[in-house]
Amino acid sequence: MPELPEVETVRRGLAPVMEGAVFTRVDLRRADLRKPFPKDFAARLEGARIVKAGRRSKYLIIETQNDVLIWHLGMSGQVRIYAPGDTVAPVGKHDHVQFDLDNGAVIVFTDPRRFGLMDVCKREEFADHPLIRAIGPEPLGNAFSGPVLAHALKNKKVAIKQAIMDARVVCGVGNIYASESLFRAGISPKRSAGTVQGGRAEKLAAAIKAILTEAIAAGGSTLKDHRTTDGGLGYFQHNFAVYDRAGEACPGCDCDVSKTGGIQRLEQGGRSTYYCPRKQR
């Protein structure tokens, strides 16, 4: 599942192409993805000028003068931009949506597993949209800090790893970046969320900001499906400290891995967690 850095990487590819342009054609090649497209989806977008290509949590937010396109990439969704004058590849089996713009650019959404979704709403209805209204603070924004995180975690009994993957606590932090952030902050993923207060919360908030910023700079992480909008790969996976590295030494390790077992893997909420029990408490 794409996390915040992967979605932000796609947004940064879309913004210079989409902002200021007009949708000239919206081609839906099936009636649904994860959910059916609104019946007036294409009609509401065609002829509309794009004001902003933004992001909220793991959603791309494409604003026009009157409406907002809410777009989730799903498990396997990829966005490919063809610049004006580029030869657009023949339509593939999983190329489900195509946006043509008046500047000559073409944007194709490919989604083999069809877990993505697109919805459209009026601008004034966006904040209360069911997909948006319960989302917590953006981790890279000024509204997110140690005290804000501590307040959200207060009295929570669940493990901290699961808590920071809850978009109501902080949005956009998925499985990979939760493990990496907790390692950076020196906090065990098994620790009760409610005990992450004061200095621990400050360290974790700073780690989340740093890890996500570094991942965006690297174009996200490509483990299987993620691609940038020009078809390239992200490369933050080469910088993982613990994720998917069970049995290996963690950065700066001076222990005997043959005795300690190195980085450990455990399952939390049906997801794999990776951590160093010697450095994370």
Secondary structure, 3 states (H helix, E strand, C coil): CCCHHHHHHHHHHHHHHHCCCEEEEEEECCCECCCECCCCHHHHHCCCEEEEEEEECCEEEEEECCEEEEEECCCCCEEEEECCCCCCCCCCCCEEEEEEECCCCEEEEECCCCCCEEEEEEHHHHHHCCCCCCCCCCCCCCCCCHHHHHHHHCCCCCEHHHHHCCCCCCCCCCHHHHHHHHHHHCCCCCCEHHHCCHHHHHHHHHHHHHHHHHHHHCCCCCCCCCCCCCCCCCCHHHHCCCCCCCCCCCCCCCCCHHHHCCCEEEEECCEEEEECCCCCC
